[in-house]
């Protein structure tokens, strides 16, 4: 039974990584399309250069977000495997995930990514009907 649970955890991790990669590609395609529109609207070389720089920044942000999601999937899978291996719940799962991230040396990078992602979040305003678009 434990081996089946371990396989489901790794499958969930792989599916999560696939979703992160797909979102990354989608964001890169959006950035490319936006850049082309901005280049077409640009009147001089400086505007075109700015459009290209914005595209590169958006692509880098998409890569960072995808890497962050992959890291989260890896940490979740590792903590689940650890829980399955040890049926005793001596500590909460959050502490286990924290210990694993420190073990892998990802604590500082994870905090840096969270901070950068919080800075880039935009708030969605509800429409007149109260529904979010």
WOQUIDA-V348959 format. One record per residue. N is the residue number from 1. OMEGA is omega in radians with two decimals (* if undefined). NEAR is the number of other ideal C-beta (glycine too) atoms within 12 Angstrom. Layout:
BEGIN
N/OMEGA/NEAR
N/OMEGA/NEAR
END
This chain:
BEGIN
1/-3.14/9
2/-3.13/15
3/3.09/12
4/3.12/11
5/3.13/19
6/3.11/20
7/3.13/17
8/3.11/18
9/3.14/27
10/3.09/22
11/3.10/17
12/3.12/21
13/-3.14/27
14/3.12/18
15/3.09/19
16/3.10/26
17/3.11/25
18/3.11/18
19/3.12/20
20/3.11/27
21/3.13/22
22/3.11/17
23/3.12/23
24/3.13/27
25/3.12/19
26/3.13/19
27/3.10/27
28/3.12/25
29/3.08/18
30/-3.14/20
31/3.14/27
32/3.13/22
33/3.12/17
34/3.12/22
35/-3.13/27
36/3.11/18
37/-3.14/17
38/3.11/23
39/3.13/23
40/-3.14/13
41/-3.07/14
42/-3.13/18
43/3.13/12
44/-3.05/11
45/-3.14/11
46/3.11/13
47/3.11/18
48/3.12/20
49/3.09/16
50/3.12/19
51/3.13/27
52/3.11/22
53/3.09/18
54/3.12/24
55/-3.14/27
56/3.12/19
57/3.12/21
58/3.12/27
59/3.12/25
60/3.11/20
61/3.11/26
62/3.11/29
63/-3.14/24
64/3.12/27
65/3.14/29
66/3.12/29
67/3.12/26
68/3.13/32
69/3.10/30
70/3.12/28
71/3.08/31
72/3.11/29
73/-3.14/28
74/3.14/29
75/3.11/32
76/-3.13/27
77/-3.14/29
78/-3.13/28
79/3.10/30
80/3.12/28
81/3.12/26
82/3.11/26
83/-3.13/25
84/3.13/24
85/3.11/16
86/-3.12/15
87/3.13/11
88/-3.14/10
89/-3.13/13
90/3.13/12
91/3.08/16
92/-3.12/12
93/-3.14/21
94/3.13/13
95/3.12/16
96/3.12/26
97/3.09/29
98/3.12/20
99/-3.14/20
100/-3.13/28
101/3.07/27
102/3.14/17
103/-3.12/16
104/3.13/18
105/-3.06/11
106/-3.03/25
107/-3.10/19
108/-3.14/13
109/3.14/20
110/3.12/27
111/3.12/17
112/3.12/17
113/3.11/26
114/3.14/22
115/-3.13/15
116/3.12/20
117/3.11/21
118/3.12/13
119/-3.05/12
120/-3.13/19
121/3.04/12
122/-3.10/8
123/3.13/8
124/3.12/9
125/3.10/10
126/3.13/10
127/-3.10/9
128/-3.14/8
129/-3.12/7
130/3.14/8
131/3.09/9
132/-3.14/10
133/*/9
END
